[in-house]
Amino acid sequence: MAVARLTYVKSRGEWSLGVSNSNGDFRRYAPLSTGSLTSLLNEIDADPTCAFWG
């Protein structure tokens, strides 16, 4: 089950983060939608809003 989608935005040189909903569709993760790969992975791991791991 996919809980997150990381996409590299070449034109901006940054990563974007999407979160999966109950239908398996992805939407922008509003608290931290773009940044470095490390910062986004840390956000997924910490999951402060319970959006990824419940």
N, C-alpha and C positions, 0 to 999 in steps of 0.2 A: 504494500500500500504506500503510495507516494504521499508525503506530508508537506514537501516543499519543492520549489523549482527555482534553481539558480540559473540565470541567463547572463552571458557576457554581452554588454552593449559596447561594441567596438567604437562607435562614433564618439562616445563619451568616456571610454576607457574605464568603465566601472561595471560592477555586477548589479543585477536587480534580483529581488527576492519575491517569490509568489508563494502563497499558502493555499493548500487544497481545501475545498469545502466538502460537505457530505456527499455531493454528487460526483466528486472527482475532478471538478473544474478548478482552475487556479485563478486567484485574484491577487492584486497587489497587496503586500503585507504593509499596511499603513505606518506602523510605528517606526519601521526602518526599511524602506523599500529599495534603497540603493546604497552602495558602499563597497569597501574592499571585500574580497572573498573571505578573509579571516574574520572580519567584523560580522558578516552575515552568518557564517558558520557558528560563531560564538552566540549570536542571537538565537539561532535554531536550537543549539544545545541548551542554553539557559531557559528558553521558552517563557519569558516573563508574562506573556498574555495568555498562556495555555492554548495557543493557536495550533501548535505542531504536535504536541504529545498529550494534550488533553488535560 
